[in-house]
Amino acid sequence: MNRALKWKLIVGFVLVFVAGGMTGAFFGASHARHLFFAPPHRGMMSEKMRDRFRAQLNLTPEQVAKISPILDKAAAQLEEIRGSTGRRVHETIAEAHREMAADLTEEQRAKLQAIEARHRRWHHQAREPRESTPPEPETSPQ
């Protein structure tokens, strides 16, 4: 095997390795985004709580059946708390944007509106699987 062929093989293997690493990073980041930033599916929280208690407390199937309604109720309450907290955060940010708009130039207001539009699009995409949540109200600086 001559010297040029060896270098071509080495470069080929390095390129394949780098391409594989980039592909893995892309798919890993895509999966992580959905795993960490997507809102939980309805019923998922109570199922996770049920599984965790079943494993940590060594519950019998009868015990799991008895505590399931309690966990379902707690999960529903936690979901309501999460929703109301999210609405309060949104209202606070919207109010801050309205107050800030008075001190901004027209160009800065336009940029602020673009930021808000991008934020709404991102939240709309994250909420698509959850049909029961009403859409957030449109807010724009005055």
C-alpha positions in Angstrom: 0.0 0.0 0.0 1.5 3.3 -1.0 1.8 6.4 1.1 -1.0 8.4 -0.7 -3.5 5.6 -0.3 -2.8 5.4 3.4 -3.5 9.1 3.8 -6.6 8.9 1.8 -7.9 6.1 4.0 -7.1 8.0 7.2 -8.8 11.1 5.9 -11.8 9.1 4.8 -12.1 7.4 8.3 -11.8 10.8 10.0 -14.5 12.3 7.8 -16.8 9.4 8.5 -16.2 9.7 12.2 -16.9 13.4 12.2 -20.0 13.0 10.1 -21.2 10.3 12.6 -20.5 12.6 15.5 -22.4 15.5 13.9 -25.4 13.3 13.1 -25.4 11.9 16.7 -25.2 15.4 18.1 -28.1 16.6 15.9 -30.4 13.8 16.8 -29.4 13.9 20.4 -30.1 17.7 20.6 -33.4 17.2 18.9 -34.4 14.5 21.3 -33.2 16.5 24.3 -35.2 19.5 23.2 -38.4 17.4 23.1 -37.6 15.7 26.4 -36.7 18.7 28.4 -38.6 21.6 26.9 -41.9 20.0 25.6 -44.8 20.2 28.1 -45.7 16.9 29.7 -48.5 15.0 28.2 -51.7 14.7 30.2 -51.6 11.7 32.4 -47.9 11.3 32.1 -47.2 13.0 35.5 -49.5 10.7 37.4 -48.1 7.6 35.6 -44.5 8.7 36.5 -45.5 9.3 40.1 -47.3 5.9 40.2 -44.2 4.1 38.7 -41.8 5.9 41.1 -43.9 5.0 44.2 -44.4 1.4 43.0 -40.7 0.9 42.7 -39.6 2.9 45.8 -42.2 1.5 48.2 -42.5 -2.0 46.6 -46.3 -1.6 46.3 -48.6 -4.5 45.6 -51.0 -4.3 42.6 -53.8 -3.8 45.1 -52.0 -0.9 46.8 -51.3 0.7 43.4 -55.0 0.4 42.5 -56.0 2.1 45.8 -53.5 5.0 45.5 -54.1 5.6 41.7 -57.1 7.9 42.2 -55.1 9.9 44.8 -52.2 10.3 42.4 -54.5 11.2 39.5 -56.1 13.9 41.6 -52.7 15.3 42.7 -51.4 15.3 39.2 -54.5 17.2 38.0 -53.9 19.8 40.8 -50.3 20.1 39.9 -51.2 20.6 36.2 -53.6 23.4 37.2 -50.9 25.0 39.4 -48.4 24.8 36.5 -51.0 26.3 34.1 -51.9 29.2 36.4 -48.2 29.9 37.1 -47.5 30.0 33.4 -50.3 32.4 32.8 -49.0 34.7 35.6 -45.5 34.6 34.2 -46.9 35.5 30.7 -49.0 38.4 32.1 -46.0 39.7 34.0 -43.7 39.7 31.0 -46.5 41.2 28.8 -47.0 44.0 31.3 -43.2 44.7 31.4 -43.1 44.9 27.6 -46.0 47.3 27.6 -44.3 49.5 30.2 -40.9 49.3 28.4 -42.5 50.3 25.0 -43.0 53.9 26.2 -39.2 54.3 26.5 -38.3 52.6 23.2 -37.8 54.0 19.7 -40.0 52.8 16.9 -37.2 50.6 15.7 -36.8 49.1 19.1 -40.6 48.6 19.5 -40.6 46.7 16.2 -37.7 44.5 17.4 -39.6 43.9 20.7 -42.7 42.9 18.7 -40.6 40.5 16.6 -39.2 38.9 19.9 -42.8 38.5 21.1 -43.9 36.9 17.8 -41.0 34.5 17.9 -41.8 33.6 21.5 -45.5 33.0 20.7 -44.5 30.8 17.7 -42.2 28.8 19.9 -44.8 28.3 22.6 -47.5 27.5 20.0 -45.2 24.7 18.6 -44.5 23.4 22.1 -48.3 23.3 22.9 -49.5 21.6 19.7 -49.9 18.2 21.4 -52.0 19.8 24.2 -55.3 20.6 22.8 -57.0 21.4 26.1 -54.9 24.5 26.8 -56.4 27.7 25.4 -54.1 29.8 23.2 -52.2 32.6 24.8 -53.6 36.1 24.1 -51.8 38.2 21.6 -50.0 41.1 23.3 -48.2 44.0 21.6 -46.5 47.0 23.1 -48.4 50.3 23.0 
